[in-house]
Amino acid sequence: MKKLLVVLNDLEGSGKSTVARALSHYLAEGEVRHTLIISDERDAEAGLKGEFWDIEDEIEVSQLIRALDRNDVVVIDVASGAARNWAEFCDSEELDSVLSEMDVEMTVVIPEHRAERCHEEIVDLAELFSDQADYVIVHLPIDPKGSVEEKWKGGYAAKAVNYLGALEITLPGLGTDLETALESSGLSMGEAMGQMEALPRFLEVQVCDWQEKAILACERAEDYLMPEKTDGLVSVG
C-alpha cells in the first residue's frame, strides 16, 4: 500500500514547508523510495529541492499517477492559498477512486499552532476532505501572529479531527542556537532544509540535529506516513 502525503494549511507561515521537508527526510532516512512535490513558485525560483507542480493553475491526474508509479510515497507541499484547488482537483478527478485502484492511501498532514485562525483553517480542511483521507496533525511550537491565541486540547478543531480519527504528533522546537543561526543566514527553517548542500557549516549542523529529533516524532505516525510493508520489505531507492 503506497502513500500520498498532502501537507495542507492555507495560512502563510504555518510551517507547511518545514513539515513537508521533515517528512521527506524521515522517509529518506528510512530508505523509502519517495519524491517531494513543491507548489510555491518562490521555492522553485529559489532553487529549493523538490519537483514543482503549479497546483493553483492546473495539474493533470496523469502527473500524480506517474509520480506514484515511480515511488512508494509522494509528499506534496501545497502552497498557501491552494488547499481549495487541491480539494477541487480531488473532486473533479474522483481521486479517491483513482487512489483505490492504485492501492494508495492519502494522508492529509496539517500543521497546527496555537492560533484561532489556524484552528479555523483546520476545521475547514476537515470539512473539505472528510473521510477521503487519514489525518495527521503536526503540532508546531510557533507563536501566533495576528491572531488570538487558542488552546488546542478540548477545542473545536481538535474535536473535529479527532472525530475523523486523526493522529497527533509534535515536532521539536527550534531552540535558541538554531533560531540564531537561521536569522543570521536570513533563512526560514523550510528554506534551510531545502538547500542543505549550500548551508554554512554552523547552520547545517544545527539543522541536522533538529531533523534527527523530528524523525523520532514522525515515527509515532508511521502507520499513516510509511508505505505498508509487503513480506517485511519496503521498496527503497
SERO-4910 file (N, C-alpha, C, O; in steps of 0.05 Angstrom, whole numbers):
BEGIN
 pado doro    nc1    nc2    nc3   cac1   cac2   cac3    cc1    cc2    cc3    oc1    oc2    oc3
  Met    A     17    -24      0      0      0      0     18     25      0     32     30     19
  Lys    A     16     40    -21     32     65    -23     18     88     -8     -5     86     -1
  Lys    A     33    110     -5     22    133     10     25    158     -7     44    163    -21
  Leu    A      3    174     -5      4    201    -16      0    220      8    -21    221     21
  Leu    A     21    235     15     21    252     38     18    281     29     35    292     15
  Val    A     -5    293     36    -11    320     26    -10    340     50    -27    338     68
  Val    A      9    358     50     13    377     72     -3    402     65      3    416     46
  Leu    A    -22    408     82    -41    430     77    -45    448    101    -46    440    123
  Asn    A    -46    474     95    -55    495    114    -53    521     99    -30    529     92
  Asp    A    -75    534     93    -74    558     76    -62    583     90    -59    603     76
  Leu    A    -56    581    115    -45    604    129    -15    607    121      0    587    122
  Glu    A     -7    631    115     22    637    110     37    633    136     27    640    158
  Gly    A     61    621    134     77    618    158     68    597    177     75    598    201
  Ser    A     52    578    168     41    557    186     61    534    190     55    517    206
  Gly    A     83    534    175    102    513    178    100    490    159    111    468    163
  Lys    A     84    494    137     80    472    118    106    461    106    110    437    105
  Ser    A    123    479     96    147    471     83    166    456    103    179    437     96
  Thr    A    167    466    127    183    453    148    173    424    152    189    405    154
  Val    A    147    421    154    135    395    158    140    377    134    148    354    138
  Ala    A    135    387    110    138    371     86    167    361     83    172    338     76
  Arg    A    186    379     89    215    371     87    223    353    109    241    336    106
  Ala    A    211    356    133    216    337    154    207    309    147    220    289    153
  Leu    A    183    308    134    173    282    125    191    270    104    196    246    105
  Ser    A    200    286     86    218    276     65    244    265     77    254    244     68
  His    A    255    279     96    279    270    110    274    244    125    291    226    124
  Tyr    A    252    242    138    244    218    153    242    194    133    252    172    140
  Leu    A    230    198    110    228    177     91    255    169     79    261    146     75
  Ala    A    272    189     74    298    184     63    315    168     83    330    150     75
  Glu    A    313    175    108    329    160    128    319    131    131    334    113    138
  Gly    A    294    127    124    283    100    124    287     86     98    277     64     94
  Glu    A    301     99     80    307     88     53    282     81     37    281     61     23
  Val    A    262     98     40    237     94     25    238    110     -1    246    133     -1
  Arg    A    231     97    -22    231    110    -48    208    130    -49    185    123    -48
  His    A    215    156    -51    195    177    -49    203    201    -65    226    203    -74
  Thr    A    184    219    -69    191    245    -82    176    267    -67    155    263    -56
  Leu    A    188    291    -67    176    314    -54    167    333    -76    183    342    -93
  Ile    A    141    340    -76    130    359    -95    126    386    -81    114    387    -59
  Ile    A    137    407    -93    132    434    -82    114    449   -101    113    444   -125
  Ser    A     99    469    -90     79    483   -107     79    513   -103     62    527   -113
  Asp    A     99    523    -88    102    552    -85    124    561   -104    147    552   -103
  Glu    A    116    579   -123    135    589   -143    160    601   -131    181    599   -142
  Arg    A    157    613   -107    180    625    -95    201    605    -87    225    610    -88
  Asp    A    192    581    -78    210    560    -71    225    549    -96    249    544    -95
  Ala    A    210    547   -118    222    537   -143    242    557   -153    264    550   -162
  Glu    A    235    583   -152    253    604   -162    279    606   -145    300    613   -155
  Ala    A    276    599   -119    299    600   -102    317    575   -104    338    572    -92
  Gly    A    308    556   -121    323    532   -126    322    512   -103    340    495   -101
  Leu    A    300    513    -87    298    494    -65    291    466    -76    278    463    -97
  Lys    A    301    446    -62    298    418    -70    268    411    -73    252    417    -55
  Gly    A    261    397    -94    234    388    -99    225    392   -127    236    410   -141
  Glu    A    206    376   -136    195    379   -163    171    398   -162    153    394   -146
  Phe    A    171    418   -179    150    439   -178    125    431   -194    127    423   -217
  Trp    A    102    433   -181     76    430   -194     60    455   -188     59    465   -166
  Asp    A     47    466   -209     31    490   -206      2    482   -198    -15    480   -216
  Ile    A     -3    477   -173    -29    468   -164    -50    489   -167    -74    483   -171
  Glu    A    -42    514   -164    -62    536   -166    -72    540   -194    -95    549   -198
  Asp    A    -56    532   -214    -64    535   -242    -78    510   -251   -103    509   -253
  Glu    A    -63    489   -257    -75    464   -266    -55    442   -265    -32    445   -273
  Ile    A    -63    419   -254    -47    395   -254    -64    373   -266    -88    373   -265
  Glu    A    -51    354   -278    -64    331   -291    -62    307   -272    -42    303   -259
  Val    A    -83    291   -272    -82    267   -255    -60    248   -265    -50    232   -249
  Ser    A    -53    250   -291    -32    233   -301     -5    240   -288     12    222   -285
  Gln    A     -1    265   -280     24    273   -266     26    257   -240     47    246   -233
  Leu    A      4    257   -226      4    243   -200      7    213   -203     21    200   -188
  Ile    A     -6    202   -223     -4    173   -228     25    165   -234     35    145   -224
  Arg    A     38    182   -251     66    176   -258     84    177   -233    101    160   -228
  Ala    A     79    197   -216     95    200   -192     91    177   -173    110    167   -161
  Leu    A     66    168   -171     60    145   -153     70    119   -165     78    100   -150
  Asp    A     71    117   -191     82     93   -204    112     90   -198    122     68   -195
  Arg    A    126    113   -197    155    113   -194    163    112   -164    187    106   -158
  Asn    A    145    117   -146    152    120   -118    133    105   -100    110     98   -108
  Asp    A    142     99    -75    125     86    -56    110    107    -39     89    102    -27
  Val    A    121    131    -37    109    154    -24    113    179    -40    135    184    -49
  Val    A     91    195    -43     93    221    -55     85    241    -34     63    240    -23
  Val    A    102    261    -29     97    282     -9     91    308    -25    108    316    -41
  Ile    A     68    320    -20     61    345    -34     59    368    -14     42    367      4
  Asp    A     75    388    -18     75    412     -2     56    432    -16     65    445    -35
  Val    A     31    433     -8     12    450    -22     15    479    -13     14    485     11
  Ala    A     20    497    -32     25    525    -25      2    538    -11    -21    531    -15
  Ser    A      8    558      5    -13    573     19    -32    585     -1    -24    597    -21
  Gly    A    -58    581      4    -79    591    -14    -87    570    -35   -106    576    -50
  Ala    A    -74    547    -36    -80    528    -57    -94    503    -46    -99    484    -61
  Ala    A   -101    503    -20   -114    479     -9   -141    473    -23   -148    450    -28
  Arg    A   -156    494    -28   -182    490    -42   -178    481    -70   -194    465    -81
  Asn    A   -156    489    -83   -150    479   -110   -145    449   -110   -154    434   -127
  Trp    A   -131    440    -89   -126    412    -86   -152    397    -81   -156    375    -93
  Ala    A   -169    408    -65   -195    395    -59   -212    393    -84   -225    372    -89
  Glu    A   -212    414   -100   -227    414   -126   -215    393   -145   -230    379   -159
  Phe    A   -189    390   -145   -175    370   -162   -184    342   -153   -190    325   -169
  Cys    A   -185    338   -127   -193    312   -116   -221    305   -125   -227    282   -132
  Asp    A   -239    325   -123   -267    320   -131   -271    316   -161   -284    297   -169
  Ser    A   -259    334   -176   -263    333   -205   -251    308   -218   -262    297   -238
  Glu    A   -229    298   -206   -216    274   -217   -224    248   -203   -214    227   -209
  Glu    A   -243    251   -184   -252    228   -168   -227    213   -158   -224    189   -162
  Leu    A   -210    229   -144   -184    218   -136   -186    195   -117   -169    177   -117
  Asp    A   -206    194   -100   -209    172    -82   -211    146    -97   -200    125    -88
  Ser    A   -225    146   -119   -228    121   -135   -201    114   -149   -193     91   -151
  Val    A   -188    135   -160   -162    131   -173   -142    119   -154   -128    100   -161
  Leu    A   -140    130   -130   -121    120   -110   -128     92   -101   -110     75    -97
  Ser    A   -154     86    -98   -162     60    -90   -153     39   -111   -144     17   -104
  Glu    A   -157     46   -136   -149     27   -158   -119     23   -158   -109      1   -166
  Met    A   -103     43   -149    -74     42   -149    -63     30   -123    -39     28   -120
  Asp    A    -81     24   -104    -73     14    -78    -56     35    -63    -35     30    -53
  Val    A    -67     60    -63    -54     83    -50    -72     95    -29    -96     98    -34
  Glu    A    -61    101     -6    -76    115     15    -67    143     17    -43    149     17
  Met    A    -86    162     19    -79    190     23    -80    198     52   -100    192     66
  Thr    A    -59    212     61    -59    223     88    -56    253     86    -38    263     73
  Val    A    -75    267     97    -74    296     99    -59    304    124    -67    297    146
  Val    A    -37    318    120    -19    326    142    -23    356    147    -18    372    129
  Ile    A    -32    364    170    -39    392    176    -22    403    198    -24    394    221
  Pro    A     -5    423    193     10    436    214     -9    452    232    -28    464    222
  Glu    A     -4    451    258    -21    465    277     -4    482    296     17    473    305
  His    A    -13    507    301     -1    522    323    -24    537    338    -47    538    328
  Arg    A    -18    548    361    -39    557    379    -50    584    370    -48    604    384
  Ala    A    -63    585    347    -76    609    337   -105    603    329   -110    582    316
  Glu    A   -123    621    335   -151    617    328   -155    613    298   -170    595    290
  Arg    A   -141    629    282   -144    627    253   -134    600    243   -145    589    224
  Cys    A   -112    590    255   -102    564    247   -122    542    253   -127    524    237
  His    A   -135    544    276   -155    524    283   -180    525    265   -192    505    259
  Glu    A   -187    550    257   -209    552    239   -203    539    212   -220    527    199
  Glu    A   -178    543    203   -169    530    178   -169    500    180   -177    487    161
  Ile    A   -162    489    203   -162    460    206   -190    449    204   -194    428    192
  Val    A   -209    463    217   -237    454    215   -246    455    186   -260    436    177
  Asp    A   -239    476    171   -247    478    143   -235    455    127   -249    443    110
  Leu    A   -210    448    132   -197    426    117   -210    399    124   -214    382    106
  Ala    A   -218    396    149   -231    371    157   -258    368    143   -266    346    135
  Glu    A   -272    391    139   -297    390    125   -293    385     95   -309    372     82
  Leu    A   -272    396     84   -266    393     56   -260    364     48   -271    354     28
  Phe    A   -244    351     64   -235    324     57   -249    302     72   -249    279     63
  Ser    A   -262    309     94   -279    290    109   -266    262    111   -243    260    121
  Asp    A   -280    242    102   -269    215    106   -254    205     81   -250    181     77
  Gln    A   -245    223     64   -230    216     40   -201    208     47   -187    197     30
  Ala    A   -192    215     71   -164    211     77   -160    205    107   -178    208    123
  Asp    A   -136    195    113   -127    195    141   -116    222    148   -110    238    130
  Tyr    A   -113    228    174   -104    254    182    -81    252    203    -82    236    221
  Val    A    -61    269    199    -40    272    219    -39    302    225    -34    319    207
  Ile    A    -43    309    250    -40    337    259    -12    340    271     -3    325    289
  Val    A      3    359    260     31    363    269     32    389    285     30    411    274
  His    A     35    386    311     37    409    329     64    422    327     85    409    329
  Leu    A     64    448    322     89    463    320     90    485    341     70    499    346
  Pro    A    113    489    354    116    510    374    120    537    362    141    550    366
  Ile    A    100    546    347    101    573    334     83    592    349     60    585    355
  Asp    A     93    615    355     77    636    368     57    647    349     64    654    326
  Pro    A     31    649    356     11    660    338     17    690    333     23    705    351
  Lys    A     14    697    307     18    725    299     -7    735    285    -16    722    266
  Gly    A    -17    758    294    -40    769    281    -65    753    286    -85    756    271
  Ser    A    -66    737    307    -89    721    314    -90    717    344    -70    718    358
  Val    A   -114    712    354   -118    706    382   -106    678    388   -110    659    373
  Glu    A    -91    677    411    -80    651    419   -103    633    429   -121    642    443
  Glu    A   -102    608    422   -123    589    429   -112    562    435    -95    551    420
  Lys    A   -120    550    457   -111    524    464   -122    503    445   -144    505    435
  Trp    A   -106    482    441   -115    460    423   -132    440    438   -154    433    429
  Lys    A   -122    430    460   -136    408    475   -164    417    483   -168    437    496
  Gly    A   -183    400    475   -211    405    482   -225    426    464   -249    431    468
  Gly    A   -210    438    445   -222    458    427   -238    446    404   -238    422    400
  Tyr    A   -252    463    390   -269    454    368   -253    441    346   -263    422    333
  Ala    A   -229    451    340   -213    439    318   -204    411    326   -204    393    310
  Ala    A   -195    408    351   -186    382    360   -209    362    359   -205    339    350
  Lys    A   -233    370    367   -256    352    366   -263    345    337   -270    322    332
  Ala    A   -260    364    318   -267    358    290   -249    337    278   -259    319    265
  Val    A   -223    339    283   -204    319    271   -203    293    287   -199    272    275
  Asn    A   -208    295    313   -209    270    329   -232    253    320   -231    228    320
  Tyr    A   -254    266    312   -278    251    302   -270    235    276   -281    214    271
  Leu    A   -251    246    261   -242    233    237   -219    214    241   -208    202    223
  Gly    A   -212    210    267   -190    191    273   -162    201    270   -144    186    264
  Ala    A   -158    227    272   -132    239    268   -112    230    288   -119    226    312
  Leu    A    -87    227    280    -65    221    298    -49    247    301    -46    262    282
  Glu    A    -40    252    325    -26    277    331      4    272    338     10    253    353
  Ile    A     22    288    327     50    287    334     59    316    339     46    335    331
  Thr    A     81    318    353     92    345    359    121    346    350    138    330    359
  Leu    A    127    365    332    155    369    324    170    385    345    158    402    358
  Pro    A    196    381    347    211    395    367    214    425    361    212    433    338
  Gly    A    217    441    382    223    469    378    250    473    366    267    455    366
  Leu    A    255    497    354    280    501    340    303    506    360    326    498    354
  Gly    A    297    518    382    319    524    401    333    550    394    333    558    371
  Thr    A    345    562    414    358    588    411    381    587    391    383    605    374
  Asp    A    397    567    392    421    566    374    412    564    345    423    578    328
  Leu    A    392    547    340    383    544    312    369    569    302    373    578    280
  Glu    A    352    581    319    338    605    312    359    627    305    355    642    286
  Thr    A    379    629    321    400    650    317    415    644    290    420    663    275
  Ala    A    421    619    285    436    612    261    419    617    236    429    627    216
  Leu    A    393    611    237    375    617    215    373    647    210    374    657    187
  Glu    A    370    662    232    367    691    230    392    704    217    390    722    201
  Ser    A    415    694    226    440    706    215    444    699    186    458    714    171
  Ser    A    431    677    177    433    669    148    410    680    132    410    677    107
  Gly    A    390    692    145    367    703    130    349    682    118    337    686     97
  Leu    A    347    659    132    332    637    121    310    628    141    314    630    165
  Ser    A    288    617    130    269    603    147    278    574    149    296    566    135
  Met    A    266    559    167    273    531    171    268    516    145    284    499    137
  Gly    A    245    520    133    238    506    108    258    512     86    266    494     71
  Glu    A    266    537     84    286    545     63    313    531     69    326    522     50
  Ala    A    321    531     94    346    518    101    346    488     94    366    478     83
  Met    A    324    475    100    322    446     95    321    440     65    327    418     56
  Gly    A    313    460     49    311    456     20    337    461      5    338    458    -19
  Gln    A    358    469     20    384    474      7    407    467     25    426    483     29
  Met    A    406    443     36    425    435     56    454    436     46    472    443     61
  Glu    A    459    430     20    486    429      9    498    457      9    523    460      8
  Ala    A    481    478      9    492    505      6    494    520     33    503    543     34
  Leu    A    486    506     55    487    520     81    515    522     92    532    505     88
  Pro    A    520    544    107    545    546    121    546    523    142    525    515    152
  Arg    A    570    514    149    573    491    166    559    494    193    546    475    202
  Phe    A    561    517    205    549    521    231    518    518    231    507    508    250
  Leu    A    506    526    208    477    523    206    469    494    198    450    483    208
  Glu    A    485    482    181    480    454    172    479    435    196    462    418    198
  Val    A    498    439    215    499    422    238    474    425    255    462    405    265
  Gln    A    465    450    259    441    455    275    416    443    262    400    431    276
  Val    A    414    446    236    391    436    222    390    405    223    369    393    227
  Cys    A    414    393    219    415    364    220    407    353    248    393    333    250
  Asp    A    416    367    269    408    358    296    378    360    299    366    342    311
  Trp    A    365    381    289    336    384    291    322    362    275    302    350    284
  Gln    A    332    356    251    320    336    235    320    308    248    301    293    246
  Glu    A    341    302    262    343    276    276    322    275    298    310    253    302
  Lys    A    317    297    312    296    297    332    269    295    320    251    282    331
  Ala    A    265    307    296    239    307    283    232    278    273    209    271    273
  Ile    A    253    262    267    248    235    259    234    219    281    216    203    276
  Leu    A    242    224    306    230    210    328    200    216    330    184    199    337
  Ala    A    193    242    325    165    249    325    150    236    303    128    226    307
  Cys    A    161    235    279    148    223    256    143    193    259    124    182    249
  Glu    A    161    181    274    158    152    278    133    145    293    122    122    290
  Arg    A    122    163    308     97    158    322     73    156    303     52    145    310
  Ala    A     76    167    278     55    166    259     62    147    235     53    151    213
  Glu    A     79    128    241     90    111    220     68     98    203     70     97    178
  Asp    A     46     89    215     25     75    200     12     94    180      1     84    160
  Tyr    A     12    120    185     -1    139    167     18    151    147     10    164    128
  Leu    A     44    147    152     64    161    135     81    142    118     90    149     97
  Met    A     84    118    128    101     98    114     84     80     96     62     73    104
  Pro    A     95     71     74     80     51     57     79     25     72     96     18     89
  Glu    A     57     11     67     53    -15     80     74    -35     71     79    -37     47
  Lys    A     86    -49     89    106    -68     82     94    -93     70     72   -102     77
  Thr    A    108   -104     50    100   -129     37    122   -150     42    145   -146     34
  Asp    A    114   -172     55    134   -192     62    157   -181     78    180   -190     75
  Gly    A    150   -161     94    171   -149    112    189   -129     98    208   -120    110
  Leu    A    183   -122     73    201   -105     58    186    -80     49    162    -81     44
  Val    A    201    -58     46    191    -34     34    209    -27     11    234    -29     14
  Ser    A    198    -19    -12    215    -12    -35    234     11    -28    225     30    -15
  Val    A    258      9    -36    278     31    -30    290     41    -55    290     28    -76
  Gly    A    299     66    -53    312     78    -76    342     78    -74    356     88    -91
***
